[in-house]
Amino acid sequence: MEAGVASVSEVRTVQATATAIGEAVGQVIDGKDDVIRLTITALLAEAHLLIEDVPGVGKTMLARALARSIDAKASRIQFTPDLLPSDITGVAVFNQHSREFEFKAGGVFANVVIADEINRASPKTQSALLEAMEERRVTVDGTTHPLPRPFVVVATQNPVEMEGTYPLPEAQRDRFGLRLDLGYPSATAEVAMLDHHGEAEPLEQLSPVTDAAAVQRCISVTRRVFVHRAVKDYLVALVASTRDSGDIRLGASPRASLQLLRAAKAQAAVDGRNYVTPDDIQALAVPTLAHRVMLSHEAQLGRRSVADVVEQAVAAVPLPQRRS
């Protein structure tokens, strides 16, 4: 029975698991240590991850490498304009022998769900993930079906200006705990990619380093990482600053506060600490908040990026004072 703050030994176990996953994913994704670290943080926070960037930079490869590093059920759903909601959630099919309807589970019934190019499907199909992402369950024909735990959606999408894409609704974006972009690799990393990927498929050589049960235990430990009241007050003030900024017309939601707290706990555990610091909050502010807010028209006309506006709002919030 879980009780109290996570111990140092428990957190060290989480750190060891995170290190093993990071090393495994690093065999496939070259030169992106910060991105891999953020991906593992999302996993241990059991926060859904949105990877957004131009085609060909390794978004799907990163998601597949994460899924393959864990001995758990993983599924990949290719989002296309003709994809139906039932393809994601499942459907009730009439059994001629039993004369009863049987539920055929859709692709969302997995521990790690790779939603590839999520913004190429219609908004109706995208919304099929809403209940699953928030409540970890699916309701079909009035019957509720729980999803396996851990349950994480790792979605990839191309920029909205790309042909054939639909913008994600605000409610959908708000359910993603973190968002990241890969960017182009450095010259050294790209040469290494040519060496590693040119001769063989690196994913085929990647073996699981942990399993779903171990990951779920790590998630339970991260939930018990200690957060001081002063750090919580700082977090709330930081999120509130996005609602008060004149450059933002839609600030971060209370769900964002909770996701930022969980991500900060996970990052602390990845670092081997059983307590959260203001630095954890600051480091995760942009990945956790930027995709949830909407810029004002003036900020858009000024060609200001969401990340810059969020960073400015964060910088305006004073850090908690250390008590002597």
C-alpha positions in Angstrom: 0.0 0.0 0.0 1.4 3.3 -1.1 1.8 6.0 1.6 4.1 8.9 2.3 6.9 10.4 0.2 8.9 8.3 -2.1 12.1 7.1 -0.6 15.5 7.7 -2.1 15.9 4.0 -2.9 12.6 4.0 -4.8 13.6 7.0 -6.8 16.9 5.5 -7.6 15.1 2.5 -9.1 13.1 4.9 -11.2 16.3 6.6 -12.3 17.9 3.3 -13.3 14.8 2.4 -15.4 14.8 5.8 -17.1 18.5 5.5 -17.8 18.0 2.0 -19.4 15.1 3.3 -21.6 17.1 6.4 -22.6 20.1 4.3 -23.6 17.9 1.9 -25.7 16.1 4.8 -27.5 19.4 6.5 -28.0 20.5 3.5 -30.1 17.9 4.6 -32.7 17.7 8.4 -32.3 21.1 10.0 -32.6 22.1 13.3 -31.0 18.8 14.1 -29.3 19.5 13.4 -25.6 17.3 16.3 -24.4 14.4 15.1 -26.5 14.8 11.5 -25.3 14.9 12.7 -21.7 11.7 14.7 -22.2 10.0 11.7 -23.8 10.9 9.5 -20.8 9.7 12.2 -18.4 6.3 12.1 -20.2 6.2 8.3 -19.9 6.9 8.3 -16.2 4.4 11.1 -15.6 1.9 9.0 -17.6 1.4 12.1 -19.7 0.4 11.9 -23.3 3.1 13.3 -25.7 2.6 15.4 -28.8 5.6 15.4 -31.2 5.2 18.1 -33.8 7.7 18.8 -36.6 8.2 18.7 -40.4 8.2 15.3 -42.1 11.3 13.2 -42.1 13.0 14.2 -38.8 12.3 11.0 -36.9 9.0 11.7 -35.1 7.6 8.2 -35.7 10.9 6.6 -35.1 11.2 8.2 -31.7 7.7 7.0 -30.8 8.3 3.5 -32.0 11.7 3.3 -30.2 10.0 4.2 -27.0 7.3 1.6 -27.4 9.8 -1.1 -28.4 12.1 -0.4 -25.4 9.2 -1.6 -23.1 7.9 -5.2 -23.1 4.3 -4.1 -23.3 1.5 -4.0 -25.7 2.0 -1.2 -28.3 -0.2 -0.3 -31.3 0.3 2.1 -34.1 -2.7 3.9 -35.7 -2.0 5.7 -39.0 -4.4 8.7 -39.0 -5.8 9.3 -42.5 -8.8 11.3 -43.8 -10.9 8.1 -44.1 -10.1 6.8 -40.6 -13.2 6.2 -38.6 -13.7 6.7 -34.8 -14.6 3.0 -34.5 -11.1 2.1 -35.9 -9.7 3.7 -32.8 -12.1 2.8 -30.0 -13.5 -0.5 -31.3 -17.0 -1.6 -32.3 -19.7 -4.0 -31.1 -20.1 -6.9 -33.6 -23.0 -9.3 -33.6 -22.0 -12.9 -33.1 -24.2 -15.3 -35.1 -23.4 -18.3 -32.9 -24.0 -16.7 -29.5 -26.7 -14.4 -30.8 -25.1 -11.6 -28.8 -23.0 -8.5 -29.6 -19.3 -8.8 -28.8 -16.9 -5.9 -28.4 -13.9 -5.9 -30.8 -11.3 -3.6 -29.3 -9.8 -0.9 -31.4 -6.2 0.3 -31.7 -6.4 2.4 -28.5 -6.3 -0.7 -26.3 -2.6 -0.8 -25.7 -0.1 0.5 -23.2 1.7 2.7 -25.7 -0.5 4.0 -28.6 1.4 5.7 -31.4 -1.1 8.1 -33.1 0.9 8.7 -36.3 0.1 12.0 -38.1 -2.8 12.6 -35.9 -3.8 15.8 -37.6 -4.4 14.1 -41.0 -7.7 12.6 -39.7 -11.0 14.6 -39.5 -11.8 16.4 -36.3 -14.5 13.8 -35.6 -12.0 11.0 -35.7 -9.5 13.0 -33.6 -12.2 13.5 -30.9 -12.5 9.7 -30.5 -9.4 9.9 -28.4 -10.7 12.4 -25.9 -12.3 10.1 -23.4 -9.4 7.6 -23.7 -6.8 10.2 -23.0 -8.6 11.9 -20.1 -10.3 9.0 -18.3 -8.3 6.0 -19.5 -11.5 4.2 -20.7 -13.6 3.9 -23.8 -17.4 3.9 -24.0 -19.0 2.1 -26.9 -22.7 1.5 -27.2 -23.2 2.5 -23.6 -20.7 0.0 -22.3 -17.5 1.3 -20.7 -14.2 -0.6 -21.3 -11.1 0.3 -19.1 -7.8 0.7 -20.9 -4.6 -1.1 -19.8 -2.2 0.7 -17.5 0.1 2.3 -18.0 -1.6 4.1 -20.9 0.2 6.7 -22.9 -0.6 8.2 -26.3 2.4 9.3 -28.3 1.1 11.4 -31.2 3.0 12.8 -34.1 1.8 15.6 -36.3 3.0 17.8 -39.1 2.8 21.6 -38.9 -0.8 22.8 -39.7 0.4 24.7 -42.8 1.3 21.3 -44.4 -1.1 20.1 -47.1 -3.8 17.7 -45.9 -3.7 18.5 -42.2 -6.5 19.5 -39.8 -5.7 21.7 -36.7 -6.1 19.8 -33.4 -9.0 21.2 -31.4 -8.1 23.1 -28.2 -9.7 20.3 -26.1 -7.5 17.7 -27.8 -4.3 19.7 -27.4 -5.1 20.3 -23.7 -5.1 16.6 -23.1 -1.5 16.2 -24.2 0.8 16.6 -21.2 3.8 17.6 -23.1 4.7 18.8 -26.6 8.1 18.7 -28.2 9.8 19.1 -31.6 12.8 17.3 -32.8 14.4 19.8 -35.2 17.0 18.8 -37.7 20.0 16.8 -36.4 23.5 18.2 -36.2 25.9 17.3 -38.9 27.6 14.8 -36.6 24.4 13.2 -35.7 23.3 13.0 -39.3 26.5 11.3 -40.3 26.0 8.9 -37.5 22.5 8.2 -38.7 23.8 7.4 -42.2 26.2 4.9 -40.6 23.7 3.2 -38.3 20.6 3.3 -40.5 22.1 2.8 -43.9 23.1 -0.8 -43.3 20.3 -2.1 -41.1 17.0 -1.2 -39.5 18.0 -0.1 -35.9 14.5 -0.8 -34.5 14.9 -4.4 -35.3 18.0 -4.6 -33.1 16.3 -2.8 -30.2 15.3 -5.2 -27.3 13.0 -4.3 -24.4 14.8 -3.1 -21.3 11.8 -3.1 -19.0 8.1 -4.1 -19.0 4.7 -2.5 -18.4 4.5 -3.6 -14.8 7.9 -2.1 -13.9 6.9 1.2 -15.7 3.6 1.3 -13.8 5.6 0.9 -10.5 7.8 3.7 -11.5 4.8 5.9 -12.3 3.4 5.1 -8.8 6.7 6.2 -7.3 6.9 9.4 -9.2 3.4 10.4 -8.0 4.8 10.3 -4.4 7.8 12.6 -5.1 7.6 15.5 -2.5 6.6 18.9 -3.6 6.9 21.8 -1.0 3.9 24.1 -0.7 6.1 27.0 -1.8 6.9 25.2 -5.0 3.2 24.5 -5.6 2.4 28.1 -5.1 5.1 29.0 -7.6 3.7 26.5 -10.1 0.2 28.0 -9.8 1.5 31.5 -10.1 3.5 30.5 -13.2 0.4 28.9 -14.9 -1.7 31.9 -13.9 0.7 34.3 -15.6 -0.3 32.8 -19.0 -3.9 33.8 -18.2 -2.9 37.4 -17.3 -0.5 38.0 -20.2 -1.6 40.6 -22.7 0.1 38.5 -25.5 -2.1 35.4 -24.7 -5.9 35.3 -25.3 -6.4 31.8 -24.0 -4.2 30.9 -21.0 -3.3 27.4 -19.6 -6.0 25.4 -17.9 -6.1 23.9 -14.4 -5.4 20.6 -16.2 -2.1 22.2 -17.3 -1.2 22.9 -13.6 -1.7 19.2 -12.8 0.2 18.0 -15.8 3.1 20.3 -15.0 3.2 19.1 -11.4 3.3 15.4 -12.6 5.9 16.1 -15.2 8.1 18.0 -12.6 7.8 15.0 -10.3 8.9 12.6 -13.1 11.8 14.8 -14.0 13.0 14.9 -10.4 12.8 11.1 -10.3 14.7 10.8 -13.5 17.4 12.9 -11.8 17.4 10.7 -8.8 15.7 13.1 -6.4 12.6 12.5 -4.3 11.7 16.2 -4.3 10.8 18.9 -6.9 12.7 22.1 -7.2 11.6 25.4 -9.0 14.2 24.5 -11.7 12.1 21.5 -12.6 9.0 23.7 -13.0 10.9 26.2 -15.1 12.5 23.6 -17.3 9.1 22.0 -18.2 7.0 25.2 -18.5 7.3 25.6 -22.2 6.9 21.8 -23.2 3.9 21.6 -20.8 2.2 25.0 -21.5 3.1 26.3 -24.9 0.8 24.0 -26.9 -2.2 24.9 -24.6 -2.2 28.6 -25.0 -3.4 30.8 -27.9 -1.6 34.0 -28.8 -3.4 37.4 -29.1 -3.8 38.8 -32.5 -1.2 41.4 -31.8 1.3 38.8 -30.8 0.6 36.9 -34.0 1.0 40.0 -36.1 4.3 40.6 -34.3 5.4 37.1 -35.4 6.1 36.2 -31.8 6.4 32.5 -31.0 4.3 30.8 -28.3 7.4 29.5 -26.7 8.9 33.1 -26.4 5.7 34.4 -24.9 5.5 31.6 -22.4 9.1 32.1 -21.4 8.5 35.8 -20.9 5.5 35.0 -18.7 7.6 32.5 -16.7 10.4 35.0 -16.2 8.0 37.5 -14.7 7.1 35.2 -11.9 9.4 35.6 -8.8 11.1 32.4 -7.6 10.1 31.1 -4.1 12.3 32.6 -1.4 14.6 30.2 0.4 13.8 30.2 4.1 16.8 30.6 6.4 
